[in-house]
Amino acid sequence: MRLDLTDIHRTPIETVATASLSVATSGQGFVDITREAARFLERIGACDGVLLLFIRHTSASLVIQANADPDVRLDLVTALDRLAPADAGWVHDTEGPDDMPAHVKSMLNGVSLQIPVTNGTMVLGTWQGIYVAEHRARPHRREVVLQFLGRCVGE
């Protein structure tokens, strides 16, 4: 097996920029926030660094997933429902039968992401997008914290 490491590029952290993104979901499924993350980087004049994303909820999550074929996201909803079905006999049901499965799905997917940024652009794969995964059946308003660490234009 052959492994090749590219040249190493170093950038001092001169900026920490933070904003919150409010995301309205329409119930279980995925909301693409890739463009909003890119706009955040553009607004701050990001050059090189890392974009951190954190969702402030326990029944929704963040994922990087395929953005070309929406059937992928439909199948992912189905897969998550199989892993944590609403009718599994959960003890916690105070907020409804979909709440405990939503907590499990959030734990599986995770609540934070980190994406390298080079020349102001997120280093995502060709078919990758950033999504809020809503695990509850009814619509919610979710808050995602965006934070950039690195160097910006003019620094």
Buried (B, 14 or more C-beta within 10 A) or exposed (E): EEEEEEEEEEBEEEBEBEBEBEBEBEEBBBBBBBEBBBBBBEEBBBBBBBBBBBBEBEBBBBBBBBBEEEEEBEEBBEEBBEEBEBEEEBEEEEEEEBBBBBBBBBEBBEBEBEBEBBEBBBEBEEEBBBBBBBBBBEEBEBBBBBBBBBBBEEE
